């Protein structure tokens, strides 16, 4: 079962604001540099890719911040609907495709033809954050996966980077007390993902996350297990 320890939102604010400040700084610097370039060069510009990445990251941070606030206020709930999982994953890759191509990252989907029952908006927030992190840490490959295992829908994000450090590897619920705020939004992202997973329940089971290394890409693996 989940650890429903109290949430110190002031610590969340401090960590999130720090990350958002850094992202805004990168955005402003990139905008200043882009002003000096002719319009035809924007789509191939590494600074344009940086601008887009930091904008996506800032958006994910804000989604997490609002979600964690609602969690602390006990107003966050899951609205479960049926979704065809391969289409759901494909729509996410389509959103990130320009950024992936701009960073020369190859990507694919390995998903069974299955339907899943989950909150589209909440899972979108989790996946956007996880894909953004994978873009940051991968060498050049990202894979989205989906499979049914032990009565759970398991959705994964894999990369071929150096993997998650040992202190960030998880297998089950992530409590607020366990967060390492020195790791910034990555730690908050795992807490948010774990909280979203736990809002998905079926009988006496609830969702959870697993964070580990390995797989076919031999890098980091994030999995969200939904009953």
Secondary structure as UniProt FT lines:
FT   HELIX           9..34
FT   TURN            35..36
FT   HELIX           39..41
FT   TURN            43..44
FT   HELIX           46..72
FT   TURN            73..74
FT   STRAND          81..84
FT   HELIX           85..102
FT   TURN            103..104
FT   STRAND          106..111
FT   STRAND          115..118
FT   HELIX           120..137
FT   STRAND          141..149
FT   TURN            150..151
FT   STRAND          152..159
FT   HELIX           166..168
FT   STRAND          170..171
FT   HELIX           176..178
FT   HELIX           181..183
FT   HELIX           185..198
FT   STRAND          201..202
FT   TURN            203..204
FT   STRAND          205..206
FT   STRAND          208..214
FT   TURN            215..218
FT   STRAND          219..226
//
